[in-house]
Amino acid sequence: MWKNSEFILLHTTRFGEKSMVLHTLSKEYGRKGFFVKNISRRSVTSMFFPLGILEADIMETSRSGLFTARNPALSYPLSGIRNDLRKSAISIFISEVLYRVVKEGLTDRPLYDMCEKNILLLDAMEEDFSNFHLYFLLEFIMALGFSPEPHDLAPFMGERMSLVSDFIGKPFSEAMLVPLTGEMRNEIAEKLLKYIEFHTESAVNVNSLKILHELFL
């Protein structure tokens, strides 16, 4: 039986000419891969982009861990992200972090809700979002069940600890206005990823951080 489900797209893997595996974070299934057939070139560019929020009919099967999806459609257009190069770079970074850190099969509805909230927030913002990915990393750390308190972060932050402490203590709107250079943001993001690596005991090699550094110099 087909069942409708909503999910956030983290990554795609092509499978032949017209098929694809969607690596997703979904409401019902957590971190899950869905197999989609008969994909047109137009839908690849218009629908399957990092952090896209979609819904599709899902067919569960006990024979394979890879479920089948059909009739995918965007739940939100997210034109604010897609039409802004800097927002797109942030979304690529966030999707890569989620793809590399969240384990297959992990079901965590609060994590999904947190991610969806942040995606819609980024999409709606018109300015002052250069620090957005840092705020997301801190929220993600909390969603994973770790406590990003200053004393816990200090061994990883080094000389940037005072900046991070100031950042943690501010509400979202004020955190977005903390004056940071591109180099500062890049260094803090790298250190937060090291913190995540340490607590999840896994390597988190996020290549898209370099793009963010170049765009937010």
MARLOGU-944346 format. One record per residue: residue number from 1; x, y, z of N, C-alpha, C in turn. Coordinates in nm, 3 decimals. Layout:
N
{NUM; {X; Y; Z}; {X; Y; Z}; {X; Y; Z}} ...
END
This chain:
217
{1; {0.084; -0.120; 0.000}; {0.000; 0.000; 0.000}; {0.089; 0.126; 0.000}} {2; {0.053; 0.222; -0.084}; {0.127; 0.347; -0.091}; {0.082; 0.440; 0.021}} {3; {0.179; 0.507; 0.082}; {0.149; 0.598; 0.193}; {0.221; 0.731; 0.170}} {4; {0.147; 0.842; 0.180}; {0.206; 0.973; 0.156}; {0.296; 1.012; 0.272}} {5; {0.412; 1.069; 0.241}; {0.506; 1.111; 0.344}; {0.581; 1.236; 0.299}} {6; {0.620; 1.318; 0.394}; {0.698; 1.438; 0.365}; {0.842; 1.414; 0.406}} {7; {0.935; 1.472; 0.331}; {1.076; 1.453; 0.363}; {1.160; 1.571; 0.315}} {8; {1.279; 1.582; 0.374}; {1.378; 1.682; 0.336}; {1.487; 1.612; 0.256}} {9; {1.518; 1.664; 0.140}; {1.618; 1.602; 0.054}; {1.759; 1.644; 0.097}} {10; {1.844; 1.544; 0.123}; {1.981; 1.571; 0.166}; {2.082; 1.548; 0.054}} {11; {2.055; 1.447; -0.030}; {2.153; 1.409; -0.132}; {2.082; 1.319; -0.234}} {12; {2.135; 1.314; -0.355}; {2.078; 1.225; -0.457}; {2.189; 1.141; -0.519}} {13; {2.152; 1.020; -0.561}; {2.244; 0.932; -0.633}; {2.173; 0.885; -0.760}} {14; {2.230; 0.916; -0.876}; {2.170; 0.873; -1.002}; {2.181; 0.722; -1.015}} {15; {2.078; 0.662; -1.075}; {2.073; 0.518; -1.096}; {2.023; 0.496; -1.238}} {16; {2.116; 0.487; -1.333}; {2.077; 0.477; -1.472}; {2.036; 0.613; -1.527}} {17; {1.962; 0.612; -1.638}; {1.925; 0.736; -1.705}; {1.809; 0.809; -1.639}} {18; {1.710; 0.733; -1.589}; {1.588; 0.796; -1.542}; {1.548; 0.757; -1.400}} {19; {1.641; 0.702; -1.326}; {1.610; 0.664; -1.188}; {1.708; 0.730; -1.092}} {20; {1.669; 0.737; -0.967}; {1.748; 0.808; -0.868}; {1.716; 0.757; -0.728}} {21; {1.817; 0.758; -0.643}; {1.794; 0.733; -0.501}; {1.796; 0.868; -0.429}} {22; {1.689; 0.895; -0.356}; {1.680; 1.017; -0.278}; {1.721; 0.985; -0.134}} {23; {1.827; 1.048; -0.087}; {1.870; 1.031; 0.052}; {1.802; 1.141; 0.132}} {24; {1.719; 1.103; 0.225}; {1.629; 1.200; 0.288}; {1.627; 1.191; 0.440}} {25; {1.571; 1.296; 0.497}; {1.530; 1.296; 0.637}; {1.380; 1.313; 0.634}} {26; {1.306; 1.212; 0.678}; {1.160; 1.216; 0.664}; {1.090; 1.217; 0.799}} {27; {0.965; 1.261; 0.795}; {0.885; 1.267; 0.917}; {0.864; 1.128; 0.977}} {28; {0.829; 1.034; 0.892}; {0.792; 0.902; 0.942}; {0.908; 0.805; 0.952}} {29; {1.006; 0.817; 0.861}; {1.110; 0.715; 0.851}; {1.247; 0.762; 0.898}} {30; {1.258; 0.888; 0.937}; {1.389; 0.939; 0.977}; {1.482; 0.946; 0.857}} {31; {1.607; 0.912; 0.878}; {1.707; 0.911; 0.770}; {1.681; 0.788; 0.683}} {32; {1.641; 0.811; 0.557}; {1.597; 0.701; 0.473}; {1.625; 0.729; 0.325}} {33; {1.654; 0.622; 0.250}; {1.671; 0.632; 0.106}; {1.546; 0.585; 0.035}} {34; {1.503; 0.662; -0.067}; {1.386; 0.625; -0.148}; {1.428; 0.615; -0.294}} {35; {1.382; 0.510; -0.359}; {1.411; 0.487; -0.501}; {1.299; 0.546; -0.585}} {36; {1.335; 0.632; -0.681}; {1.237; 0.696; -0.768}; {1.270; 0.665; -0.913}} {37; {1.168; 0.624; -0.990}; {1.186; 0.590; -1.131}; {1.125; 0.697; -1.220}} {38; {1.163; 0.693; -1.348}; {1.106; 0.781; -1.451}; {1.122; 0.929; -1.416}} {39; {1.245; 0.966; -1.383}; {1.277; 1.105; -1.350}; {1.312; 1.180; -1.477}} {40; {1.247; 1.292; -1.501}; {1.279; 1.375; -1.617}; {1.392; 1.471; -1.583}} {41; {1.462; 1.518; -1.685}; {1.572; 1.613; -1.661}; {1.520; 1.741; -1.597}} {42; {1.402; 1.783; -1.637}; {1.346; 1.906; -1.583}; {1.319; 1.894; -1.434}} {43; {1.268; 1.779; -1.391}; {1.237; 1.763; -1.248}; {1.363; 1.757; -1.163}} {44; {1.475; 1.710; -1.222}; {1.601; 1.703; -1.147}; {1.643; 1.842; -1.103}} {45; {1.633; 1.938; -1.194}; {1.676; 2.074; -1.162}; {1.570; 2.154; -1.088}} {46; {1.444; 2.125; -1.113}; {1.337; 2.206; -1.054}; {1.289; 2.155; -0.918}} {47; {1.316; 2.028; -0.889}; {1.259; 1.968; -0.769}; {1.363; 1.912; -0.672}} {48; {1.467; 1.848; -0.723}; {1.560; 1.776; -0.637}; {1.684; 1.860; -0.608}} {49; {1.671; 1.951; -0.513}; {1.782; 2.038; -0.473}; {1.804; 2.025; -0.323}} {50; {1.925; 2.053; -0.274}; {1.955; 2.035; -0.130}; {1.859; 2.109; -0.038}} {51; {1.808; 2.037; 0.060}; {1.713; 2.086; 0.160}; {1.574; 2.114; 0.101}} {52; {1.548; 2.066; -0.020}; {1.413; 2.075; -0.072}; {1.318; 1.996; 0.017}} {53; {1.201; 2.051; 0.044}; {1.100; 1.982; 0.124}; {0.995; 1.928; 0.028}} {54; {0.985; 1.796; 0.020}; {0.896; 1.733; -0.076}; {0.799; 1.639; -0.006}} {55; {0.699; 1.597; -0.079}; {0.614; 1.488; -0.035}; {0.600; 1.391; -0.151}} {56; {0.578; 1.265; -0.119}; {0.566; 1.161; -0.221}; {0.490; 1.043; -0.162}} {57; {0.440; 0.959; -0.250}; {0.379; 0.834; -0.207}; {0.489; 0.731; -0.189}} {58; {0.490; 0.664; -0.075}; {0.597; 0.570; -0.040}; {0.540; 0.427; -0.033}} {59; {0.614; 0.336; -0.097}; {0.580; 0.194; -0.087}; {0.687; 0.127; -0.001}} {60; {0.644; 0.077; 0.114}; {0.736; 0.005; 0.202}; {0.751; -0.139; 0.154}} {61; {0.869; -0.194; 0.176}; {0.892; -0.333; 0.141}; {0.982; -0.398; 0.244}} {62; {0.952; -0.521; 0.279}; {1.034; -0.594; 0.375}; {1.154; -0.660; 0.309}} {63; {1.154; -0.663; 0.175}; {1.262; -0.729; 0.102}; {1.386; -0.642; 0.089}} {64; {1.369; -0.513; 0.108}; {1.482; -0.421; 0.092}; {1.466; -0.304; 0.187}} {65; {1.580; -0.250; 0.234}; {1.576; -0.131; 0.318}; {1.548; -0.006; 0.238}} {66; {1.552; -0.019; 0.104}; {1.530; 0.095; 0.015}; {1.384; 0.094; -0.031}} {67; {1.305; 0.187; 0.019}; {1.165; 0.195; -0.020}; {1.152; 0.267; -0.154}} {68; {1.037; 0.253; -0.217}; {1.010; 0.318; -0.346}; {0.921; 0.439; -0.326}} {69; {0.950; 0.547; -0.398}; {0.869; 0.669; -0.392}; {0.815; 0.701; -0.532}} {70; {0.695; 0.754; -0.537}; {0.638; 0.796; -0.665}; {0.564; 0.928; -0.645}} {71; {0.540; 0.996; -0.756}; {0.468; 1.124; -0.757}; {0.529; 1.227; -0.661}} {72; {0.662; 1.246; -0.664}; {0.720; 1.349; -0.575}; {0.675; 1.488; -0.616}} {73; {0.656; 1.573; -0.518}; {0.616; 1.712; -0.544}; {0.670; 1.800; -0.433}} {74; {0.702; 1.923; -0.467}; {0.752; 2.017; -0.367}; {0.641; 2.058; -0.271}} {75; {0.670; 2.053; -0.142}; {0.575; 2.103; -0.042}; {0.583; 2.255; -0.033}} {76; {0.702; 2.310; -0.056}; {0.725; 2.454; -0.054}; {0.818; 2.488; -0.171}} {77; {0.796; 2.599; -0.239}; {0.883; 2.634; -0.352}; {1.025; 2.673; -0.310}} {78; {1.041; 2.731; -0.192}; {1.172; 2.774; -0.139}; {1.246; 2.861; -0.240}} {79; {1.173; 2.952; -0.302}; {1.233; 3.040; -0.403}; {1.333; 3.136; -0.340}} {80; {1.315; 3.168; -0.213}; {1.410; 3.256; -0.146}; {1.548; 3.195; -0.136}} {81; {1.555; 3.063; -0.118}; {1.683; 2.993; -0.114}; {1.738; 2.972; -0.254}} {82; {1.653; 2.930; -0.345}; {1.699; 2.892; -0.479}; {1.743; 3.012; -0.562}} {83; {1.691; 3.130; -0.530}; {1.725; 3.248; -0.609}; {1.836; 3.332; -0.548}} {84; {1.895; 3.283; -0.441}; {2.004; 3.356; -0.375}; {2.124; 3.263; -0.362}} {85; {2.234; 3.299; -0.426}; {2.352; 3.213; -0.428}; {2.405; 3.186; -0.289}} {86; {2.402; 3.286; -0.200}; {2.454; 3.267; -0.065}; {2.365; 3.174; 0.017}} {87; {2.233; 3.191; 0.005}; {2.142; 3.100; 0.075}; {2.156; 2.957; 0.022}} {88; {2.172; 2.947; -0.110}; {2.190; 2.814; -0.169}; {2.315; 2.746; -0.114}} {89; {2.421; 2.824; -0.096}; {2.545; 2.769; -0.042}; {2.525; 2.723; 0.102}} {90; {2.450; 2.800; 0.180}; {2.420; 2.761; 0.318}; {2.338; 2.632; 0.319}} {91; {2.241; 2.621; 0.229}; {2.157; 2.501; 0.225}; {2.237; 2.378; 0.184}} {92; {2.332; 2.395; 0.093}; {2.419; 2.283; 0.053}; {2.503; 2.238; 0.172}} {93; {2.556; 2.334; 0.246}; {2.636; 2.302; 0.365}; {2.553; 2.225; 0.467}} {94; {2.433; 2.277; 0.499}; {2.348; 2.212; 0.600}; {2.308; 2.072; 0.555}} {95; {2.272; 2.058; 0.428}; {2.230; 1.926; 0.379}; {2.345; 1.827; 0.386}} {96; {2.467; 1.874; 0.358}; {2.583; 1.784; 0.364}; {2.612; 1.742; 0.508}} {97; {2.599; 1.836; 0.602}; {2.618; 1.803; 0.743}; {2.517; 1.696; 0.786}} {98; {2.390; 1.717; 0.754}; {2.286; 1.621; 0.790}; {2.311; 1.485; 0.725}} {99; {2.349; 1.488; 0.598}; {2.373; 1.363; 0.524}; {2.486; 1.282; 0.585}} {100; {2.590; 1.350; 0.632}; {2.707; 1.280; 0.685}; {2.695; 1.243; 0.833}} {101; {2.610; 1.314; 0.907}; {2.605; 1.292; 1.051}; {2.487; 1.203; 1.093}} {102; {2.369; 1.229; 1.038}; {2.250; 1.154; 1.080}; {2.257; 1.013; 1.023}} {103; {2.245; 0.915; 1.108}; {2.262; 0.775; 1.068}; {2.136; 0.721; 1.001}} {104; {2.156; 0.634; 0.904}; {2.047; 0.568; 0.833}; {1.958; 0.494; 0.933}} {105; {1.828; 0.514; 0.919}; {1.732; 0.444; 1.003}; {1.696; 0.518; 1.131}} {106; {1.773; 0.622; 1.165}; {1.742; 0.698; 1.287}; {1.612; 0.775; 1.268}} {107; {1.515; 0.752; 1.353}; {1.387; 0.822; 1.347}; {1.381; 0.922; 1.462}} {108; {1.367; 1.050; 1.427}; {1.369; 1.154; 1.528}; {1.282; 1.270; 1.479}} {109; {1.154; 1.268; 1.514}; {1.061; 1.371; 1.466}; {1.101; 1.512; 1.511}} {110; {1.146; 1.531; 1.637}; {1.190; 1.666; 1.675}; {1.305; 1.718; 1.588}} {111; {1.396; 1.629; 1.548}; {1.505; 1.670; 1.459}; {1.449; 1.716; 1.326}} {112; {1.354; 1.641; 1.272}; {1.293; 1.680; 1.145}; {1.225; 1.817; 1.158}} {113; {1.149; 1.835; 1.264}; {1.077; 1.961; 1.284}; {1.174; 2.078; 1.297}} {114; {1.285; 2.056; 1.367}; {1.386; 2.161; 1.381}; {1.444; 2.197; 1.245}} {115; {1.474; 2.097; 1.164}; {1.532; 2.123; 1.031}; {1.432; 2.195; 0.941}} {116; {1.308; 2.151; 0.941}; {1.206; 2.216; 0.857}; {1.187; 2.361; 0.899}} {117; {1.182; 2.386; 1.029}; {1.168; 2.523; 1.079}; {1.281; 2.611; 1.029}} {118; {1.404; 2.561; 1.036}; {1.519; 2.640; 0.993}; {1.524; 2.661; 0.842}} {119; {1.482; 2.562; 0.766}; {1.478; 2.577; 0.621}; {1.381; 2.688; 0.582}} {120; {1.262; 2.686; 0.639}; {1.162; 2.788; 0.608}; {1.206; 2.926; 0.657}} {121; {1.276; 2.930; 0.769}; {1.327; 3.057; 0.821}; {1.433; 3.114; 0.728}} {122; {1.528; 3.031; 0.686}; {1.631; 3.078; 0.592}; {1.568; 3.127; 0.463}} {123; {1.470; 3.054; 0.414}; {1.403; 3.092; 0.288}; {1.338; 3.230; 0.299}} {124; {1.283; 3.261; 0.416}; {1.209; 3.386; 0.434}; {1.299; 3.506; 0.463}} {125; {1.420; 3.482; 0.512}; {1.508; 3.593; 0.549}; {1.552; 3.672; 0.426}} {126; {1.555; 3.803; 0.440}; {1.595; 3.889; 0.330}; {1.735; 3.946; 0.347}} {127; {1.784; 3.949; 0.469}; {1.917; 4.003; 0.495}; {1.969; 3.948; 0.628}} {128; {2.096; 3.977; 0.656}; {2.159; 3.940; 0.784}; {2.150; 3.790; 0.814}} {129; {2.186; 3.707; 0.715}; {2.183; 3.563; 0.737}; {2.321; 3.499; 0.724}} {130; {2.428; 3.581; 0.727}; {2.563; 3.529; 0.710}; {2.604; 3.433; 0.821}} {131; {2.546; 3.450; 0.941}; {2.579; 3.364; 1.054}; {2.483; 3.246; 1.069}} {132; {2.392; 3.230; 0.974}; {2.284; 3.133; 0.989}; {2.336; 2.991; 1.010}} {133; {2.436; 2.951; 0.934}; {2.485; 2.812; 0.944}; {2.548; 2.783; 1.080}} {134; {2.604; 2.884; 1.145}; {2.660; 2.864; 1.278}; {2.548; 2.841; 1.380}} {135; {2.443; 2.920; 1.369}; {2.329; 2.903; 1.458}; {2.266; 2.766; 1.437}} {136; {2.257; 2.725; 1.310}; {2.201; 2.593; 1.281}; {2.286; 2.482; 1.344}} {137; {2.418; 2.492; 1.333}; {2.504; 2.388; 1.390}; {2.482; 2.375; 1.541}} {138; {2.467; 2.488; 1.609}; {2.444; 2.484; 1.753}; {2.308; 2.419; 1.785}} {139; {2.205; 2.450; 1.706}; {2.074; 2.388; 1.727}; {2.081; 2.238; 1.694}} {140; {2.157; 2.205; 1.591}; {2.172; 2.065; 1.551}; {2.241; 1.985; 1.662}} {141; {2.343; 2.044; 1.723}; {2.413; 1.978; 1.833}; {2.315; 1.948; 1.947}} {142; {2.228; 2.044; 1.977}; {2.129; 2.022; 2.084}; {2.029; 1.914; 2.043}} {143; {1.989; 1.914; 1.915}; {1.894; 1.814; 1.867}; {1.954; 1.674; 1.873}} {144; {2.086; 1.664; 1.861}; {2.153; 1.535; 1.870}; {2.162; 1.485; 2.014}} {145; {2.129; 1.574; 2.107}; {2.130; 1.534; 2.248}; {2.252; 1.577; 2.326}} {146; {2.336; 1.662; 2.263}; {2.455; 1.712; 2.330}; {2.431; 1.855; 2.376}} {147; {2.504; 1.896; 2.478}; {2.482; 2.028; 2.536}; {2.595; 2.123; 2.499}} {148; {2.568; 2.218; 2.409}; {2.675; 2.311; 2.370}; {2.696; 2.424; 2.470}} {149; {2.717; 2.388; 2.595}; {2.748; 2.489; 2.697}; {2.893; 2.532; 2.681}} {150; {2.925; 2.656; 2.723}; {3.062; 2.705; 2.707}; {3.169; 2.612; 2.762}} {151; {3.148; 2.553; 2.879}; {3.251; 2.467; 2.937}; {3.269; 2.339; 2.855}} {152; {3.162; 2.296; 2.786}; {3.168; 2.175; 2.704}; {3.236; 2.203; 2.570}} {153; {3.217; 2.324; 2.520}; {3.274; 2.361; 2.389}; {3.418; 2.411; 2.399}} {154; {3.455; 2.459; 2.516}; {3.585; 2.524; 2.534}; {3.704; 2.445; 2.479}} {155; {3.714; 2.313; 2.502}; {3.830; 2.239; 2.450}; {3.841; 2.239; 2.298}} {156; {3.730; 2.270; 2.230}; {3.730; 2.268; 2.083}; {3.744; 2.408; 2.024}} {157; {3.700; 2.509; 2.097}; {3.691; 2.644; 2.042}; {3.821; 2.725; 2.049}} {158; {3.905; 2.696; 2.148}; {4.029; 2.771; 2.160}; {4.004; 2.919; 2.178}} {159; {4.074; 3.001; 2.101}; {4.065; 3.147; 2.116}; {3.931; 3.203; 2.068}} {160; {3.850; 3.122; 2.002}; {3.720; 3.168; 1.954}; {3.609; 3.145; 2.057}} {161; {3.645; 3.096; 2.176}; {3.545; 3.061; 2.275}; {3.463; 3.182; 2.319}} {162; {3.525; 3.297; 2.334}; {3.451; 3.415; 2.379}; {3.345; 3.456; 2.276}} {163; {3.380; 3.444; 2.149}; {3.284; 3.475; 2.043}; {3.167; 3.377; 2.045}} {164; {3.198; 3.250; 2.060}; {3.094; 3.147; 2.060}; {3.005; 3.162; 2.183}} {165; {3.062; 3.194; 2.297}; {2.983; 3.215; 2.419}; {2.885; 3.329; 2.400}} {166; {2.934; 3.436; 2.339}; {2.849; 3.551; 2.311}; {2.737; 3.511; 2.215}} {167; {2.770; 3.430; 2.118}; {2.675; 3.385; 2.017}; {2.565; 3.300; 2.080}} {168; {2.605; 3.207; 2.168}; {2.509; 3.117; 2.233}; {2.411; 3.193; 2.321}} {169; {2.458; 3.298; 2.384}; {2.374; 3.371; 2.478}; {2.275; 3.467; 2.415}} {170; {2.276; 3.480; 2.283}; {2.188; 3.576; 2.217}; {2.067; 3.508; 2.153}} {171; {1.954; 3.579; 2.147}; {1.841; 3.527; 2.069}; {1.878; 3.527; 1.920}} {172; {1.801; 3.456; 1.840}; {1.833; 3.438; 1.699}; {1.859; 3.571; 1.627}} {173; {1.770; 3.667; 1.642}; {1.782; 3.793; 1.568}; {1.912; 3.866; 1.601}} {174; {1.953; 3.860; 1.726}; {2.078; 3.926; 1.765}; {2.199; 3.846; 1.723}} {175; {2.189; 3.713; 1.727}; {2.301; 3.628; 1.684}; {2.334; 3.651; 1.538}} {176; {2.232; 3.680; 1.457}; {2.256; 3.706; 1.315}; {2.334; 3.836; 1.292}} {177; {2.335; 3.923; 1.392}; {2.402; 4.052; 1.378}; {2.540; 4.056; 1.441}} {178; {2.583; 3.945; 1.501}; {2.718; 3.941; 1.560}; {2.819; 3.961; 1.447}} {179; {2.905; 4.063; 1.457}; {2.999; 4.091; 1.348}; {3.112; 3.989; 1.340}} {180; {3.112; 3.909; 1.235}; {3.215; 3.807; 1.213}; {3.268; 3.818; 1.072}} {181; {3.396; 3.799; 1.057}; {3.454; 3.793; 0.923}; {3.431; 3.653; 0.867}} {182; {3.452; 3.638; 0.736}; {3.440; 3.507; 0.675}; {3.536; 3.407; 0.736}} {183; {3.656; 3.454; 0.770}; {3.756; 3.366; 0.831}; {3.710; 3.319; 0.969}} {184; {3.651; 3.410; 1.047}; {3.601; 3.373; 1.179}; {3.490; 3.269; 1.169}} {185; {3.394; 3.294; 1.078}; {3.283; 3.200; 1.060}; {3.335; 3.062; 1.020}} {186; {3.428; 3.062; 0.927}; {3.482; 2.935; 0.878}; {3.551; 2.858; 0.991}} {187; {3.629; 2.930; 1.071}; {3.702; 2.865; 1.181}; {3.606; 2.811; 1.287}} {188; {3.503; 2.890; 1.321}; {3.405; 2.846; 1.422}; {3.328; 2.724; 1.369}} {189; {3.288; 2.728; 1.242}; {3.216; 2.615; 1.183}; {3.302; 2.489; 1.186}} {190; {3.429; 2.502; 1.152}; {3.520; 2.386; 1.155}; {3.530; 2.327; 1.295}} {191; {3.537; 2.416; 1.395}; {3.551; 2.369; 1.533}; {3.422; 2.303; 1.582}} {192; {3.307; 2.357; 1.541}; {3.180; 2.295; 1.578}; {3.165; 2.157; 1.512}} {193; {3.214; 2.143; 1.390}; {3.212; 2.013; 1.324}; {3.304; 1.914; 1.395}} {194; {3.417; 1.963; 1.445}; {3.506; 1.877; 1.523}; {3.438; 1.830; 1.652}} {195; {3.361; 1.921; 1.712}; {3.284; 1.886; 1.832}; {3.184; 1.774; 1.799}} {196; {3.115; 1.788; 1.686}; {3.018; 1.687; 1.643}; {3.089; 1.555; 1.614}} {197; {3.204; 1.561; 1.548}; {3.281; 1.440; 1.520}; {3.316; 1.367; 1.650}} {198; {3.362; 1.442; 1.747}; {3.404; 1.383; 1.874}; {3.288; 1.311; 1.943}} {199; {3.172; 1.376; 1.946}; {3.059; 1.320; 2.020}; {2.985; 1.212; 1.943}} {200; {2.993; 1.213; 1.811}; {2.926; 1.108; 1.733}; {3.023; 0.997; 1.694}} {201; {3.152; 1.018; 1.724}; {3.256; 0.919; 1.694}; {3.256; 0.881; 1.546}} {202; {3.246; 0.983; 1.460}; {3.249; 0.960; 1.316}; {3.314; 1.078; 1.247}} {203; {3.374; 1.052; 1.132}; {3.438; 1.159; 1.054}; {3.333; 1.238; 0.980}} {204; {3.342; 1.369; 0.986}; {3.246; 1.457; 0.919}; {3.325; 1.546; 0.822}} {205; {3.342; 1.499; 0.702}; {3.419; 1.574; 0.602}; {3.322; 1.653; 0.515}} {206; {3.303; 1.781; 0.549}; {3.205; 1.864; 0.479}; {3.278; 1.954; 0.379}} {207; {3.273; 1.917; 0.253}; {3.347; 1.989; 0.150}; {3.288; 2.127; 0.119}} {208; {3.157; 2.143; 0.139}; {3.090; 2.266; 0.101}; {3.124; 2.384; 0.192}} {209; {3.192; 2.359; 0.304}; {3.231; 2.469; 0.392}; {3.325; 2.565; 0.319}} {210; {3.406; 2.514; 0.227}; {3.497; 2.598; 0.150}; {3.421; 2.699; 0.065}} {211; {3.307; 2.656; 0.010}; {3.226; 2.745; -0.072}; {3.171; 2.859; 0.013}} {212; {3.122; 2.827; 0.132}; {3.071; 2.930; 0.223}; {3.179; 3.031; 0.257}} {213; {3.298; 2.982; 0.281}; {3.409; 3.071; 0.316}; {3.436; 3.171; 0.204}} {214; {3.429; 3.124; 0.080}; {3.456; 3.211; -0.035}; {3.345; 3.314; -0.055}} {215; {3.220; 3.273; -0.029}; {3.107; 3.363; -0.052}; {3.090; 3.467; 0.058}} {216; {3.131; 3.434; 0.181}; {3.109; 3.524; 0.293}; {3.241; 3.579; 0.347}} {217; {3.331; 3.616; 0.260}; {3.458; 3.675; 0.302}; {3.434; 3.809; 0.371}} 
END
